[in-house]
Every structure is written in C-alpha cells, then in structure tokens.
Amino acid sequence: MAFGSAPVAYLDRGTQSTGDILNRLLDAGCNLIDTAACYPGAEVMIGDTIAHRRDQYVIVSKCGHAVDDGDGEEWSAALIRASIERSLRRLRTDHLDVMLLHSCDQSTLERDEAWPALQDAKQAGLVRFIGYSGDNEAAAYAATLEGLSVLQLSISIADQRNIDLVLPEAEQRDIAVLAKRPIAEAAWKSPEEQIDVYKTYTAEYHRRLEQMRLDPAALGIDGPIREAWVELALRFTLSQPNAPVAIIGTTNPDHAVANLAIAEKGPLSRDTVRQIRDAFARADPDGTWHGET
C-alpha cells in the first residue's frame, strides 16, 4: 500500500500532522509516497518532514499543469523541466523515483513534446522511472509509449473500466501499476458528507454503488460499517492482477495505520471478486461508466 498526499494538501496543510502520518507509515513499513506538483503544499510538507529518511521510501510525483506564475504553457517541455526541478527542491532530494504526466488527454500524449521532455529528465538522471497518471483510452495509449514504466489508474469497486481496458496491456508490457482512489473516495457515504474537492468524484461513485447494491456483510466482510466498506473496497482493488500497489490518503494517522492492517489481509476470494465485478456489469450494461480521471 502507498500513501497519497492529496488529502493533507487540500484538507490539512499542517506540517506537524503530516509528519506524524508519514513517519508512522514509514515506521510501519509503508515505503511509497505519492504526491503532485499541483497538490497545494504537499511536496514541501513531505520534504520538510521526512527528507531525512529519504533512503526509506519511494517518491512518486506528477507534472504537466501550470502551478506557479512563469511556469509556461501546460504540457510544454519548458514546463515539464521547470516542474521537475521545483519538485526536487521542494522534496529535498537529488532525484525522483517516479514522475508521471498528470492526467493529460491522448492528443497531448501524441504531441512530440511532453513525453520526450520526461524522457530527457530520465536520461539526465533526475528521474528513475517515468509514466502516466490517467484513465480510459488515454491510459491505454500511454501504455504503448516508449520508455513508459509506470501507470497510475483509477481502480475501485465503483471504477472498474481500467481493469479490462488497461491492465491486460500493462501486464503484457511489464508496466508497474499504481491504483488510485482504491476505496472509491468512501462513496458509500452520502455526497453531502464529502468535502468540496471530492464531491465530483464521490457523487458519481455514490450513484454507482447505490445501483450496484453491494453489502459488505453479504460478501463476508463483518464489523462496523465504515471499517467493513474500507476493507471490502481496498481488498477488491488489491485483488486485481498487476495492480499490487494501492494509493490511499488520509489526514488521520490512526486510519493510515489501520489501512495497512487491512491491506495485509490480502486479496478477496475469487468468488467475492466475481460477485463485485458482476454487480458492476449488471448496473452498467452499456459500459458507460468510464474511469473517473
């Protein structure tokens, strides 16, 4: 399991609380941290709190969007270079383990600029591995790019399209997969309970889960409702072939450690996975539920 820094960026920008979460996760064995240039303050908080433990974790960041004045045009080579250099400074490191293009469309990937700029950064030793964060046809196309090593995809009980569209191609090409939103942004809760930054995703995911009519207890997951839903969702994502790493974010240190314990339970049974996949297919017979980029 990996830690996603978006929640601490958008909900809790305190360095002390972020440091508590990150250090507890590192102590517990979680060694992959996901962030992005456009998550407000996230890279700085990571650098400020755990840079002294740099040899204990893998850092994944994303680029492509203009963040600061003077960054240049989005997806341009100049912006990619500037973003990587800024991430290195903010994260207090001399290299990034993984840098991903952040959810651009397929036409951007096809232009001879953003991807070559990322390849140049790898050749220069600033980045060890390069890849793409996104979904649907754009992600399937990204899997064919020369030198791509990592894909970050939406994979959850409420977001299953990439399982069939992208994962087989990734497996064939030996591409590492990071699963984002593995607990579907806790979409079993009503949209009114969600924070503004996640309402777009959670409203759609909540609608899907209502139509799928899943019941954790009926699927063999007992316990308090929140814990049961988190376990069902997280273990479903971790059950998918070639998707061994799930990125999950929180602002609660206890939840962060509890999620690690859930992940250690391993995949769901094949029968349970099949029931969840069948529920998704029945609720979306026309295949209109695309990955939520």
Secondary structure, DSSP 4 states (H G I P E B T S, - for coil): -EEE-HHHHHT---HHHHHHHHHHHHHHT--EEE--TTSTTHHHHHHHHHGGGGGG-EEEEEE-S--STT--STT-HHHHHHHHHHHHHHHT-S-EEEEEEES--HHHHHSSSHHHHHHHHHHTTSEEEEEEE--HHHHHHHTTSTT--EEEEE-BTTB-HHHHHTHHHHHHTT-EEEEESTTGGGTTS-GGGS-GGGHHHHHHHHHHHHHHT--TGGGT--SSHHHHHHHHHHHHHHTSTT--EEEE--S-HHHHHHHHHHHTT-PPPHHHHHHHHHHHHHH-TT-------
